[in-house]
Amino acid sequence: MLFTTRFLDHHGIVSGIYDELEIGKVIDEVLPKLGQHKLAPSIVVKAMILNCLGFTDSRLYMYSQYFETLTVERLFGFGSPS
């Protein structure tokens, strides 16, 4: 069996508080989905918040590399709503 390990670090706490306070719900109400975007505005804002907490020295085009070591399914929810 092959196992891989991914870490949540402090991101799990921040993600949980974001969800508990229903910040995403407020964001989605204020910024309605108007186009053919695959992600809801609340998911994008949550990703930006998590990125700011640990990847501040890198360029935005490296954004995807930041999330390679994190359990994205746990932070954003399995099958994040579009």
Secondary structure, 3 states (H helix, E strand, C coil): CCCCCCECCCHHHHHHHHHHCCHHHHHHHHCCCCCCCCCCHHHHHHHHHHHHCCCCCCCHHHHHHHHHHECHHHHHCCCCCC
